[in-house]
Amino acid sequence: MTSASMPLCYEYHIAVGHPGQARLLLLSGPTGWHLPVFSEGARHFWQEISHVSGWLRESLGAPATILRCLTMAYRPDAELISKVYAAVLRDPAWTLPTGARWATREDLVELPLAVEEHRAPIADWFAWYTGTAAPRQRAPWYMPGWLEEAATWATAALVRAGLPPTGPAEQLRAWQCAAILRLPTTEGHAYLKAVPPMFGHEPALTAALAAADPARFARPIALDRQRGWLLMRELPGPSLATLRADAEVAVWQAALADFAAVQIASVTRRDQLRVLGVPERPLDTLAARLAPLLADTAAMLPNTPAGLSAEARSRLHTLAPHIRSMTDELAAYGLPAALEHGDFWAGQVVVGPTGFGFLDWAESSLAHPFFSLLLFLVEIEDFFPRVPNVRERLRDAYLEPWAAVVPGADLTSAFELAQPLAALHHAIIYHTVVLPNMEVKWELDLMLPFYLKMALRLVA
């Protein structure tokens, strides 16, 4: 089998810290000391962590909290993606397996490592983990103790709601944008989502959306706005992303029409949404908000494989003077500002027994509604490769409810004009909101050049 046809393999290395000492778990091997490691063929987003803690529990009997992903690397020679995660052991009485040791920071300078490339991230992790002062951008769930605090709060809230947990909290995701825990209860699963201050409006927004339309949104059980915590009931049903048979295109069309109805309903509630802290990003300010980004060449990651080339940066500067006329042209169609999702894709749509549900409003804002479908439609042909004109069919299903809002408007032209502006809208959010509030920039710094490249492609 050639490397071009080999399936990707995913390798997970886990830096497990001691719960009471600045020491790291190492296992002995024929070529040196190494972190606990396993591999599998299943693909997981790097933010997903339940399989990592599950492997530690089942293979080493080690109950551990996964803190964060430290590094990722791709080895094309082996079709291998290697990830390193940081964790902390929860049980100080856990017995070391044969051939294992707890290594100090000083030990790691001298010990032979089976994977020499791990020496630097391990050293960086020790320095990060033992530092005396955490920057304001640090996600609380990246440090030991947060999981226990959050699980205790969620358990008490569930008991008060008459939904006592039937098992421990399970970590599902952890990255700087959110942490998600799942708790089994006597009436199905509950989910605790924690968001950083930059997305602090999500708990109250979700509660307001669910109060007005409980069928379409996860119903809150408890929330703590100060800490950005939202405990909610599960929206039952599969995600739209799992429905990829050609015959299911009609389900996708119905979901987008329903999403349009959600946005249309938000138009008359904008004052309430502002009070809840939903940020406003007016269309007529887009050109002015773009200017600082165009002046920040470093944010475009030049001289990196994923960054913008000098030619692409030049094209962006050539485009900039036309942005104001494009926004004026789009505004002339008369579409009102509405609730723009910010990260809308098929995985955020639940196909429930009585209709569709919509998840994850952390990156939402009051903006042009047509900005929401940018990512949803950009690669839709990959989902339905045998369905002709699938993008146009889904776009038109979304646009149909808007015809009653702006009768007689050429909505197709408005939608297509909105798409390059949507890419710039999202790039600006990463430049002004997301990346400045992140301690570990590598997690999302590629998104900014990704959106800028998309804007250039859509304009072309």
PyMOL commands that set and color helices and strands:
alter all, ss='L'
color gray80, all
select helices_A, chain A and resi 50-60+107-110+116-130+140-142+146-160+197-199+202-212+240-242+246-267+270-275+283-294+297-300+310-331+346-348+369-378+380-383+390-404+411-437+441-443+447-459
alter helices_A, ss='H'
color red, helices_A
select strands_A, chain A and resi 9-17+23-27+37-40+64-75+80-89+100-104+170-175+178-185+188-194+220-224+229-233+338-340+349-351+356-358+365-367
alter strands_A, ss='S'
color yellow, strands_A
deselect
rebuild
show_as cartoon
